[in-house]
């Protein structure tokens, strides 16, 4: 059985990950990246990967799911920024 705090973590993971996806979608559709900071997204990606490693170490499903999706999404934005300067 999943405990209360795991449910809280899953809800938090869903909300924070979902909040990031509109930027990914907008960038994908418009190909406009001039408003994105490459430094911010590279730094963000590194931080998310470190959170993912930490989540794997803790065997925390919410951390693993949220950070996996966010890592892929932020990497996508970095690639789009580099491709569509």
C-alpha positions as CSV (number, residue, x, y, z in Angstrom):
1,X,0.0,0.0,0.0
2,X,1.2,3.5,-0.9
3,X,1.6,5.9,2.1
4,X,0.2,9.4,2.5
5,X,3.6,11.1,1.9
6,X,4.2,9.1,-1.3
7,X,0.8,10.3,-2.6
8,X,1.8,13.9,-1.7
9,X,5.1,13.4,-3.6
10,X,3.2,12.0,-6.6
11,X,0.8,15.0,-6.6
12,X,3.7,17.4,-6.3
13,X,5.7,15.6,-9.0
14,X,2.7,15.8,-11.4
15,X,2.0,19.5,-10.7
16,X,5.6,20.7,-11.1
17,X,6.2,18.5,-14.1
18,X,3.0,19.6,-15.8
19,X,3.8,23.2,-15.2
20,X,6.9,22.8,-17.3
21,X,5.2,21.2,-20.3
22,X,3.4,24.2,-21.7
23,X,6.8,25.9,-22.4
24,X,8.1,22.7,-24.1
25,X,4.9,22.6,-26.2
26,X,5.1,26.3,-27.2
27,X,8.7,26.0,-28.1
28,X,8.1,22.9,-30.2
29,X,5.2,24.5,-32.0
30,X,6.7,27.9,-32.7
31,X,10.4,27.1,-32.9
32,X,11.0,30.4,-31.2
33,X,13.7,30.3,-28.5
34,X,14.9,33.9,-28.2
35,X,13.1,34.2,-24.9
36,X,14.8,31.2,-23.4
37,X,18.1,31.4,-21.5
38,X,20.5,28.7,-22.6
39,X,22.5,29.1,-19.4
40,X,19.4,28.7,-17.2
41,X,18.2,25.6,-19.0
42,X,21.6,23.9,-19.1
43,X,22.0,24.6,-15.4
44,X,18.4,23.5,-14.7
45,X,19.0,20.3,-16.7
46,X,22.2,19.5,-14.7
47,X,20.3,20.1,-11.4
48,X,17.4,17.9,-12.5
49,X,19.7,15.1,-13.5
50,X,21.3,15.3,-10.0
51,X,17.8,15.2,-8.4
52,X,17.1,12.1,-10.5
53,X,20.2,10.4,-9.3
54,X,19.2,11.3,-5.7
55,X,15.7,10.0,-6.3
56,X,17.0,6.7,-7.7
57,X,19.3,6.4,-4.6
58,X,16.2,6.9,-2.4
59,X,14.1,4.7,-4.6
60,X,11.5,7.5,-4.6
61,X,9.0,6.9,-7.4
62,X,7.7,10.6,-7.4
63,X,11.3,11.9,-7.7
64,X,12.2,9.4,-10.4
65,X,9.1,10.0,-12.5
66,X,9.1,13.8,-12.2
67,X,12.8,14.3,-12.8
68,X,13.0,11.8,-15.7
69,X,10.2,13.7,-17.5
70,X,11.6,17.1,-16.6
71,X,15.1,16.1,-17.6
72,X,14.0,15.0,-21.1
73,X,11.9,18.2,-21.4
74,X,14.6,20.5,-20.4
75,X,17.1,18.7,-22.6
76,X,14.7,19.2,-25.5
77,X,14.6,22.9,-24.7
78,X,18.4,23.1,-24.7
79,X,18.5,21.3,-28.0
80,X,15.8,23.6,-29.5
81,X,17.7,26.7,-28.2
82,X,20.9,25.5,-29.9
83,X,19.2,24.5,-33.1
84,X,17.0,27.7,-33.5
85,X,19.3,30.5,-32.3
